Amino acid sequence: MTALFSPLELRETTIPNRVMVSPMCQYSCEDRDGLATDWHHTHLGSRAVGGAGLVMSEATAVEPRGRITPEDLGIWSDDHADALAKTTAFVREQGSVPAIQLAHAGRKASKTRPWEDSEPVAPDEGGWDVLSPSGNAWPYEDESPTTRAMDQNDIESVVDSFRAAAERSLDAGFEVAEVHAAHGYLLHEFLSPVTNHREDDYGGDFEGRARLTREVTAAVRDVWPDEKPVFVRISATDWLDDRDSWTVDQSVRLADRLHEAGADLIDVSSGGIVPDSFPEYAGPNYQLRLAERVREETESDIAVGAVGGITTPEQAEGIVANGRADLAVVGREHLRDPYFALHAAEKLGATEEVEGPVQYRRAFGF
Ligand code: FNR
């Protein structure tokens, strides 16, 4: 029995193996309406056919202002949930667990797509005014007429948007909800002292900066059924040790606080708060030590996902077998190879342990 192809039980949900498809924005909504298209269905569906135990959607905006680009996926109305329902049903039919990453891009919103150089989209060109904790604009902290500091009403409305988005996600058939609190987007902007200069209850010390992420996680847990897990993706460090910034020690503390708020797994990523917030080394397993520290140092028994530079079956197996993380979260390798998990089963001699699609049985030998 391999570790990678052993199931993971979280609450009453069984993830059939430890390979998770990392959330990856596709910027592919056709009419800037946030509605899922055939592209999303095929993209997520084929990774489920490819054997991943859990297929996470891309960052899915809880309100229109929370989109990185006007072409991002959204879940702010019932029509959005309806458009995703056939995909969740298909993912489940493949034996995989459909999951959704709920997101708000904060001050990083209203940009063109990466292949259009991520330029600001002005409100009169189809963009919008963006929200942030303290009014400093991405990327260089300068003043900007379109970046606004959030007031108490904005904060309450964001928490409500996450709660409503979670309810709709359930209607759409998702079994796991992941709160996106990483990569310099809204919740991370509140967590990090680099971007949070507030003097009210949502800024200042650790508890103040962590308050919004805790409230959002609790709101999602409030509407998410007891038997289904909630994940939170964090940037475990800003990689800015030369200044007051978000650190792994704070992440460990946050993980325990999020466990109290109802989270079951921390998906451990890093960086993104400012342009120079990235690791010096980004090769194989480049964030694994961060996941390990969260796993080892938390007082709660919250589960952990490791992401970053995981590209081979042996690597993924080693991470889980050595108890370094509970899930191996695979991003870009899944773009190169939608069948990563089936190939891994073949390579690790675990074809008896997977139930791949009967249609492909002759090719893979399970
Ligand atoms: C990403 N990443 C990402 N992360 C996230 O939390 N939400 C998202 O929507 C996206 N979108 C996205 C799009 C694309 C095209 C890429 C390549 C990446 C980050 C991704 O989930 C992952 O954390 C990193 O790519 C590192 O893992 P890999 O690719 O080294 O396995």
Residues whose N, C-alpha, C, O or C-beta is under 5 A from the ligand:
A	BS01	FNR	S22 P23 M24 C25 E58 A59 S269 V307 G308 G309 I310 V329 V330 G331 R332 E333
